[in-house]
Amino acid sequence: MRPRRLKNEINVVPYIDVMLVLLVIFMVTAPMMTTASIDVPSVGKAAQPPEKPLQVNVRADRSLALQVPGKEERAVSRSELVEAIVAAQRRNPDQAVVIAGDRNVRYQAVLEVMDELQQRQVKRIALLVQPTGK
């Protein structure tokens, strides 16, 4: 009897099977992927400077203040805040709203204000951040 010789060949059939299964999975899932759209301003739209945003300040004691561009900051309740912002966006649908939270306020308070504005279909909401002075 002769001793068996070792084969030094790679069997590629299992690799091809795995590759074909992955190909089928990607072909099935690719049409289901959602693509994001980015609204990039055109040259004609950018000629007009954007309007300054309304600023909502959430203080450390969770009280709210609204600052309209060109006017003094005034303390408001949550319902007054929402009504003022909805009215401003009725006049100008592109009116942006910026929410600025105090450093010591819980992030949940800022999210509650943002959530309430989104429930009232307020568009263009952003968070204001201040860079650290390093």
Buried (B, 14 or more C-beta within 10 A) or exposed (E): EEEEEEEEEEEEEEEEEEEEEEEEEEEEEEEEEEEEEEEEEEEEEEEEEEEEBBBBBBBEEBBBBBBBEEEEEEEBEEEEBBEBBEEBBEEEEEBBBBBBBBEEBEEEBBBBBBEBBEEEEBEEBEEEEEEEEE
